[in-house]
Amino acid sequence: MSWLILILSGALEAVWAAALHRTFQASGRRWLAPALLFLVSVLASMAGLALAMQSIPTGTAYAVWVGIGVVLTSAYAIITKTERPTNARLLLLTGIAACVVGLKVVA
């Protein structure tokens, strides 16, 4: 169960990163919705990480949480055309994803 919570918390990290980006792109009152999404998702993400760390070693939990967040945030940026999907970027992101899976296998 802790691993599922950790994976969902990592996904929420990508949500709050994207919401933070949108918050600073918005003007007028249009920044309020992404700012609220940022606050809710960052709190839920941190709470999930803290909960998962009760049964998963700290270093492993943090590395998996960050790895999932990085890969999903980058995927979102590529899909929304904020970043270019270069071969090097895709290869390195695949490496991060492989390391996250590896940490699950050896933990």
Backbone as ProteinMPNN parsed JSONL, in Angstrom:
{"seq_chain_A": "MSWLILILSGALEAVWAAALHRTFQASGRRWLAPALLFLVSVLASMAGLALAMQSIPTGTAYAVWVGIGVVLTSAYAIITKTERPTNARLLLLTGIAACVVGLKVVA", "coords_chain_A": {"N_chain_A": [[0.824, -1.2, 0.0], [1.992, 1.206, 0.712], [3.696, 1.72, -1.429], [1.927, 2.253, -3.51], [0.723, 4.591, -2.557], [3.0, 6.19, -2.579], [3.572, 6.305, -5.336], [1.28, 7.606, -6.306], [1.616, 10.017, -4.935], [3.944, 10.938, -6.14], [2.929, 11.377, -8.696], [1.204, 13.453, -8.085], [3.085, 15.358, -7.543], [3.916, 16.102, -10.079], [1.546, 17.275, -10.904], [1.356, 19.528, -9.192], [3.627, 20.906, -10.001], [3.062, 21.545, -12.675], [0.777, 23.092, -12.251], [1.876, 25.208, -10.816], [3.483, 26.344, -12.793], [1.489, 27.175, -14.59], [0.195, 29.023, -12.96], [1.913, 31.21, -12.877], [1.847, 31.961, -15.491], [-0.62, 32.956, -15.945], [-2.899, 35.768, -16.06], [-4.583, 38.55, -14.513], [-7.541, 37.467, -12.924], [-7.265, 34.865, -13.583], [-5.263, 33.35, -12.498], [-5.985, 32.245, -10.121], [-7.328, 29.668, -10.001], [-5.277, 27.769, -10.918], [-3.447, 28.324, -8.874], [-4.779, 27.503, -6.558], [-5.07, 24.78, -7.172], [-2.37, 24.113, -7.174], [-1.733, 24.509, -4.409], [-3.403, 22.604, -3.101], [-2.573, 20.196, -4.315], [0.189, 20.134, -3.72], [0.183, 19.929, -0.947], [-1.181, 17.467, -0.611], [0.58, 15.788, -1.984], [2.951, 15.975, -0.458], [2.001, 15.002, 1.98], [1.353, 12.378, 1.273], [3.917, 11.439, 0.601], [5.159, 11.629, 3.116], [3.616, 9.769, 4.517], [4.176, 7.391, 3.112], [6.866, 7.169, 3.696], [6.943, 6.072, 6.175], [7.107, 3.344, 6.001], [8.781, 2.806, 3.896], [12.195, 3.139, 3.125], [13.748, 6.322, 3.699], [15.538, 7.546, 1.759], [15.06, 5.974, -0.528], [12.279, 6.318, -0.869], [12.144, 9.097, -1.313], [13.715, 9.38, -3.635], [12.218, 7.875, -5.503], [9.795, 9.283, -5.47], [10.593, 11.834, -6.414], [11.661, 11.045, -8.894], [9.41, 9.997, -10.276], [7.886, 12.335, -10.348], [9.545, 14.014, -11.9], [9.685, 12.675, -14.398], [6.949, 12.591, -15.167], [6.308, 15.332, -15.128], [8.024, 16.301, -17.1], [7.028, 14.838, -19.278], [4.48, 15.973, -19.476], [5.251, 18.586, -20.148], [6.399, 18.133, -22.635], [4.195, 17.15, -24.078], [2.532, 19.407, -24.029], [4.023, 21.038, -25.548], [5.91, 22.724, -24.384], [8.447, 21.958, -23.897], [10.979, 20.517, -25.964], [10.942, 17.285, -27.469], [13.68, 15.923, -27.498], [16.065, 13.445, -28.624], [18.069, 12.895, -26.742], [16.942, 13.93, -24.361], [14.65, 12.267, -24.097], [15.896, 9.768, -23.852], [17.349, 10.095, -21.446], [15.248, 10.596, -19.635], [13.966, 8.14, -19.808], [15.923, 6.618, -18.61], [15.778, 7.614, -15.976], [13.194, 6.735, -15.3], [13.632, 3.971, -15.454], [15.406, 3.66, -13.343], [13.748, 4.289, -11.18], [11.954, 2.117, -11.278], [13.822, 0.13, -10.805], [14.576, 0.737, -8.149], [12.243, 0.031, -6.827], [12.25, -2.711, -7.294], [14.54, -3.621, -5.901], [14.062, -2.785, -3.323]], "CA_chain_A": [[0.0, 0.0, 0.0], [2.876, 2.367, 0.767], [4.21, 2.003, -2.765], [0.842, 2.876, -4.264], [0.637, 5.968, -2.046], [4.186, 6.902, -3.062], [3.405, 6.545, -6.778], [0.264, 8.66, -6.451], [2.222, 11.256, -4.452], [4.841, 11.378, -7.21], [2.086, 11.933, -9.759], [0.731, 14.762, -7.614], [4.196, 16.302, -7.679], [3.826, 16.614, -11.444], [0.374, 18.161, -10.958], [1.639, 20.841, -8.602], [4.624, 21.607, -10.819], [2.356, 22.113, -13.829], [-0.1, 24.155, -11.751], [2.73, 26.351, -10.485], [3.842, 26.962, -14.069], [0.299, 27.865, -15.1], [-0.107, 30.152, -12.075], [2.724, 32.362, -13.265], [1.525, 32.342, -16.864], [-1.956, 33.556, -15.975], [-3.005, 37.183, -15.697], [-5.898, 38.883, -13.97], [-8.023, 36.487, -11.953], [-7.088, 33.524, -14.121], [-4.209, 32.661, -11.764], [-6.524, 31.696, -8.875], [-7.58, 28.222, -10.106], [-4.043, 26.989, -10.84], [-2.819, 28.521, -7.566], [-5.475, 26.619, -5.617], [-4.678, 23.425, -7.535], [-1.009, 23.97, -6.667], [-1.747, 24.355, -2.951], [-4.027, 21.324, -2.731], [-1.761, 19.064, -4.77], [1.467, 20.083, -3.007], [-0.092, 19.401, 0.391], [-1.49, 16.037, -0.732], [1.796, 15.106, -2.406], [3.849, 15.9, 0.701], [1.38, 14.114, 2.966], [1.535, 11.02, 0.778], [5.333, 11.105, 0.754], [5.397, 11.409, 4.55], [2.958, 8.52, 4.881], [4.932, 6.293, 2.503], [8.173, 7.076, 4.346], [6.826, 5.315, 7.42], [7.467, 1.942, 5.765], [9.786, 2.746, 2.828], [13.341, 3.954, 3.548], [13.672, 7.725, 3.295], [16.235, 7.801, 0.499], [14.348, 5.288, -1.599], [10.987, 6.988, -1.073], [12.352, 10.417, -1.91], [14.202, 9.206, -5.012], [11.092, 7.428, -6.329], [8.854, 10.41, -5.535], [11.16, 12.837, -7.325], [11.777, 10.45, -10.224], [8.079, 9.982, -10.892], [7.524, 13.73, -10.611], [10.359, 14.533, -13.013], [9.284, 12.044, -15.663], [5.6, 13.035, -15.538], [6.348, 16.772, -15.424], [8.652, 16.432, -18.423], [6.078, 14.333, -20.279], [3.47, 17.027, -19.633], [5.864, 19.703, -20.875], [6.564, 17.713, -24.033], [2.857, 17.077, -24.678], [2.02, 20.768, -24.197], [4.997, 21.716, -26.413], [6.741, 23.662, -23.634], [9.791, 21.418, -24.097], [11.123, 19.708, -27.177], [11.284, 15.89, -27.166], [14.915, 15.517, -28.167], [16.465, 12.062, -28.349], [18.82, 12.871, -25.48], [15.984, 14.127, -23.259], [13.845, 11.053, -23.966], [16.781, 8.705, -23.352], [17.645, 10.35, -20.033], [14.01, 10.391, -18.88], [13.788, 6.692, -19.748], [16.865, 6.161, -17.583], [15.215, 7.937, -14.662], [12.08, 5.812, -15.079], [14.212, 2.65, -15.196], [15.96, 3.69, -11.989], [12.61, 4.231, -10.249], [11.521, 0.721, -11.271], [14.895, -0.608, -10.141], [14.489, 0.941, -6.703], [11.123, -0.773, -6.35], [12.641, -4.124, -7.367], [15.531, -3.968, -4.881], [13.659, -2.355, -1.978]], "C_chain_A": [[0.866, 1.26, 0.0], [3.414, 2.744, -0.608], [3.158, 2.669, -3.636], [0.684, 4.335, -3.848], [1.808, 6.792, -2.573], [4.068, 7.23, -4.547], [2.384, 7.656, -7.019], [0.814, 10.014, -5.987], [3.202, 11.818, -5.478], [4.078, 11.98, -8.373], [1.549, 13.304, -9.361], [1.842, 15.805, -7.649], [4.191, 16.92, -9.078], [2.646, 17.571, -11.592], [0.714, 19.517, -10.377], [2.7, 21.604, -9.378], [3.965, 22.271, -12.024], [1.444, 23.253, -13.396], [0.703, 25.401, -11.389], [3.142, 27.092, -11.755], [2.669, 27.757, -14.635], [-0.063, 29.085, -14.258], [0.653, 31.395, -12.529], [2.535, 32.776, -14.713], [0.222, 33.129, -16.933], [-1.906, 35.029, -15.588], [-4.422, 37.455, -15.197], [-6.3, 37.879, -12.906], [-7.785, 35.05, -12.396], [-6.001, 32.74, -13.398], [-4.763, 31.929, -10.541], [-6.736, 30.182, -8.947], [-6.284, 27.414, -10.089], [-3.324, 27.154, -9.502], [-3.469, 27.625, -6.517], [-5.138, 25.152, -5.897], [-3.267, 23.142, -7.038], [-1.02, 23.698, -5.168], [-2.299, 23.005, -2.518], [-3.116, 20.157, -3.108], [-0.41, 18.994, -4.061], [1.261, 19.539, -1.595], [-0.379, 17.899, 0.343], [-0.248, 15.237, -1.115], [2.763, 14.928, -1.231], [3.298, 14.958, 1.769], [1.543, 12.65, 2.548], [2.97, 10.558, 0.902], [5.637, 10.79, 2.212], [4.796, 10.079, 5.004], [3.737, 7.317, 4.346], [6.276, 6.085, 3.205], [8.117, 6.36, 5.697], [7.216, 3.851, 7.226], [8.466, 1.744, 4.619], [10.955, 3.61, 3.283], [13.318, 5.353, 2.928], [14.318, 7.998, 1.94], [15.54, 7.188, -0.692], [13.036, 5.999, -1.92], [11.169, 8.328, -1.765], [12.801, 10.307, -3.367], [13.07, 8.776, -5.951], [10.104, 8.563, -6.535], [9.335, 11.46, -6.535], [11.234, 12.292, -8.752], [10.455, 10.418, -10.965], [7.657, 11.401, -11.257], [8.26, 14.301, -11.808], [9.878, 13.972, -14.345], [7.899, 12.538, -16.1], [5.554, 14.531, -15.863], [6.961, 17.006, -16.799], [7.731, 15.937, -19.529], [4.988, 15.365, -20.538], [4.024, 18.195, -20.447], [6.07, 19.367, -22.351], [5.211, 17.685, -24.739], [2.292, 18.466, -24.954], [2.969, 21.65, -25.023], [5.762, 22.845, -25.713], [8.208, 23.258, -23.758], [9.806, 20.589, -25.37], [11.505, 18.277, -26.798], [12.54, 15.43, -27.91], [15.253, 14.077, -27.792], [17.198, 11.964, -27.016], [17.875, 13.008, -24.29], [15.16, 12.857, -23.03], [14.662, 9.89, -23.414], [17.049, 8.879, -21.861], [16.41, 10.178, -19.154], [13.686, 8.904, -18.763], [14.716, 6.088, -18.699], [16.358, 6.435, -16.183], [14.078, 6.975, -14.334], [12.596, 4.406, -14.761], [14.803, 2.581, -13.793], [14.86, 3.634, -10.933], [12.109, 2.79, -10.143], [12.559, -0.142, -10.551], [14.864, -0.457, -8.628], [13.34, 0.142, -6.111], [11.518, -2.246, -6.293], [13.582, -4.492, -6.226], [15.114, -3.589, -3.471], [12.818, -3.398, -1.284]], "O_chain_A": [[0.519, 2.259, -0.631], [3.572, 3.924, -0.924], [3.478, 3.562, -4.42], [0.529, 5.213, -4.697], [1.637, 7.946, -2.965], [4.432, 8.328, -4.967], [2.607, 8.543, -7.843], [0.506, 11.044, -6.587], [3.282, 13.033, -5.664], [4.511, 12.966, -8.969], [1.45, 14.205, -10.194], [1.572, 16.999, -7.771], [4.433, 18.116, -9.237], [2.732, 18.561, -12.319], [0.407, 20.546, -10.978], [2.672, 22.834, -9.408], [4.269, 23.417, -12.355], [1.343, 24.266, -14.087], [0.256, 26.522, -11.63], [3.149, 28.322, -11.786], [2.843, 28.883, -15.102], [-0.573, 30.073, -14.787], [0.101, 32.495, -12.56], [3.015, 33.834, -15.121], [-0.004, 33.884, -17.879], [-0.997, 35.476, -14.888], [-5.339, 36.67, -15.439], [-5.479, 37.486, -12.077], [-8.079, 34.116, -11.65], [-5.836, 31.551, -13.672], [-4.077, 31.076, -9.978], [-6.348, 29.477, -8.016], [-6.182, 26.457, -9.322], [-2.66, 26.225, -9.042], [-2.775, 27.051, -5.678], [-4.942, 24.371, -4.966], [-2.994, 22.052, -6.535], [-0.38, 22.752, -4.707], [-1.719, 22.34, -1.66], [-2.912, 19.239, -2.313], [0.093, 17.896, -3.821], [2.085, 18.768, -1.104], [0.131, 17.145, 1.172], [-0.049, 14.128, -0.62], [3.323, 13.849, -1.04], [4.051, 14.205, 2.387], [1.837, 11.791, 3.378], [3.223, 9.411, 1.267], [6.3, 9.796, 2.509], [5.406, 9.352, 5.788], [3.93, 6.334, 5.061], [6.765, 4.959, 3.297], [9.158, 6.077, 6.288], [7.614, 3.187, 8.183], [8.942, 0.63, 4.4], [10.735, 4.714, 3.783], [12.917, 5.531, 1.778], [13.702, 8.617, 1.072], [15.44, 7.81, -1.75], [12.718, 6.25, -3.083], [10.434, 8.656, -2.697], [12.327, 11.048, -4.227], [12.982, 9.268, -7.076], [9.629, 8.782, -7.649], [8.576, 11.913, -7.392], [10.908, 12.997, -9.706], [10.386, 10.768, -12.143], [7.133, 11.639, -12.346], [7.668, 14.993, -12.636], [9.687, 14.717, -15.306], [7.7, 12.867, -17.269], [4.837, 14.946, -16.773], [6.463, 17.825, -17.572], [7.658, 16.544, -20.597], [4.615, 15.605, -21.686], [3.346, 18.725, -21.327], [5.926, 20.233, -23.213], [5.095, 18.145, -25.875], [1.651, 18.687, -25.982], [2.744, 22.85, -25.174], [6.205, 23.797, -26.355], [9.1, 24.106, -23.729], [8.79, 20.038, -25.793], [12.316, 18.079, -25.893], [12.456, 14.634, -28.845], [14.787, 13.559, -26.777], [16.958, 11.034, -26.247], [18.002, 12.271, -23.312], [14.993, 12.424, -21.889], [14.167, 9.115, -22.596], [16.982, 7.913, -21.1], [16.515, 9.665, -18.04], [13.186, 8.458, -17.73], [14.338, 5.157, -17.987], [16.487, 5.591, -15.296], [14.003, 6.457, -13.219], [12.049, 3.728, -13.891], [14.706, 1.549, -13.129], [15.031, 2.992, -9.897], [11.867, 2.298, -9.041], [12.208, -1.035, -9.78], [15.101, -1.423, -7.903], [13.456, -0.373, -4.999], [11.16, -2.95, -5.348], [13.442, -5.565, -5.638], [15.747, -4.024, -2.509], [12.396, -3.193, -0.145]]}, "name": "protein", "num_of_chains": 1, "seq": "MSWLILILSGALEAVWAAALHRTFQASGRRWLAPALLFLVSVLASMAGLALAMQSIPTGTAYAVWVGIGVVLTSAYAIITKTERPTNARLLLLTGIAACVVGLKVVA"}
